[in-house]
Amino acid sequence: MHNDTPPEFDQLVKAIENNELVLPSMPEWAVKIQKLLDDADASSSQIVNVISGDPAFAAQLIRMANSAVYADKPKVDTVNGALSRLGHKLLRTLVMKITMTRLANANHPVLRKRLAEFTENSRNVAAISYVLAWQRKYLNPDQAMLAGMVHNIGILPICMYMDKNISRADERGCDLIVNRFRGKIGEMLLKAWSFPDELVAVPVALENLQRETGAKQADYADVVTVANLLSQPSSGTVAWDSVFALQRLAMSPEECAQFHERFGNQVRTTRELLSGD
């Protein structure tokens, strides 16, 4: 067992290292929607029927379709209208956003705080990832947004275990475990939820700022790596020259320093859409 890990976390560390940590299942309604989105022959009416089967999700979707992002458009009041406005590609990210928000609950105050930070960070990184990919024609902005949304998803199973099994979870112990294992657990969870390989790779890839890919152009892990750094208050002190993802994105350290000034409005607009609960 790691010497710097508080003893009350020993069982959790053992479960993780032995691949015995129980991973949450994706909700049935979310699985159905994802399968329909993957089916080229599926109709919008089939997707609408599944969404309508979960009234809370349907209401959230309609609220999102009426967010300030679409202030210049008529108000919609049906699931069909919301889906037509948002589109199938964005729906995939919204399904994950709502799934993660529902899972990010805890009784322990330390874990509640961490999960609230996790939820906010996921939205911020997703919004920045979207804007970064939007500027590059070889990338899909919606896929980048989804990658940003789930980049830290490994935190969820860890916090869920702690909330259920560790009564004395403190901030230091929580942070030690999360920082050590969130990449590995995130990869496991995305694989279990049948995500594409290019997104499964994201949680672990974030941990290596000198990651080599052998490619000249950026992948989604590169986008999220840079987006994650840009989302942090300390982004102004990042040694950007040592972030290999930046080179593949063909960005300069100066462009990173000016990013929020140049694209802040686009980021805020995208984040506002993802913040609608």
Buried (B, 14 or more C-beta within 10 A) or exposed (E): EEEEBBEBBEBBBEBBEEEEBEBBEBBEBBBBBBEBBEEEEBEEEBBBEBBBEBEEBBEBBBEBBBBEBBEEEEEBEEBBBBBEBBEBBBBBBBBBBBBBBEBBEBEBEBBBEBBEEBBEBBBBBBBBBBBBBBEBEEBBBBBBBBBBBBBBBBBBBBBBBBBEEBEEBBEEBBEBBBEBBBBBBBBBBBBBBEBEEEBBBBBBBBEEBEBEBEEEEBBBBBBBBBBBBBBEEEBEEBEBEEBBBBBBBEBEEEEBBEBBEEBEEBBBBBBBBBBBE
